[in-house]
Amino acid sequence: MKLGIVVWTEGVTVKFRIAQEAVVERGMLVKVEDKGRTYILKVVDFKPESLLTPAEIAIISSKADKGEAVQLRERDLRLYDTAISTIVAQIDMDGEVHGPSSVPSLFAVVEELEEEDLKALRLHTGDIPIGKIRFGHNVIDVDVTLDGSKTIPHHVLVVGGTGAGKSNFGRVLAGSILHTAGKYSLVIFDCESEYLLGSKPGEMGLAHLPFSEEYLFLVSDRVQRPGRIRIELPELGEERSIPAYPLKMDITRLRPSDFTLTGEFSGPQEELLWMAYKQFGEEWVHYLLSGEGRALYSRLGRMSGVNTINVAKRKVKYLTGEGDIFCRDCGYDLAGTVLSMIAKGRVVLIETPFATEGEEKLLATVVAERIFRAYEKMRKELPDKWSQLPPVLIMVEEAHRYLGSHVLGGKGEIRENIFSIIAKRGRKYKVGGLYITQMPSELMETVVRQSLTKIILSLPTRPDYSTIINHSPYLDDAEAEIKTLDRGEAVVISQPSGFRLAVSTRIYQFEEYAQRLIREEKLALQQRTAEVSNV
Ligand SMILES: Nc1ncnc2c1ncn2[C@@H]1O[C@H](COP(=O)(O)OP(=O)(O)OP(=O)(O)O)[C@@H](O)[C@H]1O
């Protein structure tokens, strides 16, 4: 269908007159076929063109205001709507898609994109589906997918204001990774307990997905010892048996680096932790927590000040809490177990609804540190084995708490934590961060820049969307669209997935997506059964 006529081009911007009766929406992809090439354009804004004089405008608007009929001579020659669009790709005669190297001619016809044209953009060929293409608020039946092997190591940043759909996206992504059946791993820290079953009755969670019995691994207070937990799913009239591990880690398994990589400790305090470890061995955390400052001062050979000891004690106490998670003599090795599951391509869901802020921080640090170090060591020492490890994504909710410029030392000395290290160096080892935040303007600039895949949900505040726009390709003209996103709508950029444009996307609603995955798996099962009986 014809949508308009090109009336101006400049750089990669194309202005076209909107045809009568045509409906053009912001974010819409359209095409121009000209001189054997197909140009794909994305509509970014609108502008009425008027050759009316100020006096005519005054008269006509006054009449319209009074409800009188407005007669305008040669109206379509003197007043019309135009759409401003950006050329996002050029498809040459041989079908090769690349960035624009020319512009369509003036007065060329602008047309609706057909499914074939959309497919040429290869937005649907990745292995991690997240939603559907959207033109304005209208959903098009073509999937938007990420390419996991390239996307994961280059980090994923998810930004959106309150209620924009961040946790819905998190569940969708986790569901898609689960359904790669071991190709990739994911670690989720779930402080609201909303991933396993949804956040309220009637919602669904990862437990509902058919692959959860095999590829989900739950770490939770719901179990007291390692084993399988049976979960009833009234929404499906089924139950599942999911492998689980208690939310417990013996303090003898903690090392000073687990604490220092939280970024909470100063240089002298770090030294003290290592001294205590040397002196007391595996029991060092226990001695530090229970010993009195002055007594520790003498036992550590007066090598550290009493003040430093007391401050470090307080911080260790803050991070280990009351012993509910970091326990004594319980024997559990949560971090080691999680690492072994990650190496097998599992989605590991760690539920921490009752953890304190300190416990959450230490837990996230220990788990992330073990994974990063193991992948790093494997790559350096056993590269063949490393190449078989699944790329792993580690979710960091409220990412500004770990990767905020103020947290990392502002303009002064940078105090690294495990997540800032992963943000910088994880790529080399197939360890990526899934950073979720409402406040991207507070993140370190390098984190925003180095996250090559961005899921931008509705983001109302200027400093936040400006930060994203300023540090990402393809977003120069996206401000108007980002400002008008509804719940669940997103602008997605992902160079690692081969996207050459900011893709207007409708993220799947998780429950609908879960039902689709369940249907697909049932169908696949029927086909497998039919094949076996035919043999
Ligand atoms: N893609 C979507 N399609 C349809 N509904 C959605 C979508 N994403 C989110 N919603 C709905 O919007 C509401 C808020 O979503 P969600 O909890 O994911 O937002 P959030 O950004 O995590 O919120 P908060 O900042 O409060 O944690 C939920 O009721 C959810 O069902």
The ligand as an SDF file (V2000), in Angstrom:
LIG
                    3D

 31 33  0  0  0  0  0  0  0  0999 V2000
    5.0190   -6.5400   27.8100 N   0  0  0  0  0  0  0  0  0  0  0  0
    3.9560   -6.3870   28.5800 C   0  0  0  0  0  0  0  0  0  0  0  0
    2.7260   -6.6280   28.0950 N   0  0  0  0  0  0  0  0  0  0  0  0
    1.6190   -6.4810   28.8590 C   0  0  0  0  0  0  0  0  0  0  0  0
    1.6420   -6.0960   30.1470 N   0  0  0  0  0  0  0  0  0  0  0  0
    2.8380   -5.8370   30.6920 C   0  0  0  0  0  0  0  0  0  0  0  0
    4.0490   -5.9620   29.9450 C   0  0  0  0  0  0  0  0  0  0  0  0
    5.0720   -5.6270   30.7500 N   0  0  0  0  0  0  0  0  0  0  0  0
    4.5370   -5.3270   31.9410 C   0  0  0  0  0  0  0  0  0  0  0  0
    3.1970   -5.4380   31.9170 N   0  0  0  0  0  0  0  0  0  0  0  0
    2.2900   -5.2050   33.0530 C   0  0  0  0  0  0  0  0  0  0  0  0
    2.6410   -3.9910   33.6740 O   0  0  0  0  0  0  0  0  0  0  0  0
    2.6730   -4.1180   35.0890 C   0  0  0  0  0  0  0  0  0  0  0  0
    4.0420   -3.7020   35.6310 C   0  0  0  0  0  0  0  0  0  0  0  0
    5.0070   -4.5690   35.0990 O   0  0  0  0  0  0  0  0  0  0  0  0
    6.3460   -4.9330   35.8640 P   0  0  0  0  0  0  0  0  0  0  0  0
    6.0640   -5.3640   37.2570 O   0  0  0  0  0  0  0  0  0  0  0  0
    7.0960   -5.8860   34.9920 O   0  0  0  0  0  0  0  0  0  0  0  0
    7.0440   -3.5110   35.8860 O   0  0  0  0  0  0  0  0  0  0  0  0
    8.3770   -3.0480   36.6280 P   0  0  0  0  0  0  0  0  0  0  0  0
    9.0500   -2.0880   35.7200 O   0  0  0  0  0  0  0  0  0  0  0  0
    9.1760   -4.2350   37.0470 O   0  0  0  0  0  0  0  0  0  0  0  0
    7.7720   -2.3230   37.8900 O   0  0  0  0  0  0  0  0  0  0  0  0
    8.5310   -1.8520   39.2370 P   0  0  0  0  0  0  0  0  0  0  0  0
    9.4450   -0.7590   38.8450 O   0  0  0  0  0  0  0  0  0  0  0  0
    7.3910   -1.3870   40.0930 O   0  0  0  0  0  0  0  0  0  0  0  0
    9.2410   -3.0770   39.7740 O   0  0  0  0  0  0  0  0  0  0  0  0
    2.3170   -5.5700   35.3960 C   0  0  0  0  0  0  0  0  0  0  0  0
    0.9570   -5.6490   35.7560 O   0  0  0  0  0  0  0  0  0  0  0  0
    2.5490   -6.2980   34.1020 C   0  0  0  0  0  0  0  0  0  0  0  0
    1.6790   -7.3860   33.9450 O   0  0  0  0  0  0  0  0  0  0  0  0
  1  2  1  0
  2  3  1  0
  2  7  2  0
  3  4  2  0
  4  5  1  0
  5  6  2  0
  6  7  1  0
  6 10  1  0
  7  8  1  0
  8  9  2  0
  9 10  1  0
 10 11  1  0
 11 12  1  0
 11 30  1  0
 12 13  1  0
 13 14  1  0
 13 28  1  0
 14 15  1  0
 15 16  1  0
 16 17  2  0
 16 18  1  0
 16 19  1  0
 19 20  1  0
 20 21  2  0
 20 22  1  0
 20 23  1  0
 23 24  1  0
 24 25  2  0
 24 26  1  0
 24 27  1  0
 28 29  1  0
 28 30  1  0
 30 31  1  0
M  END
$$$$
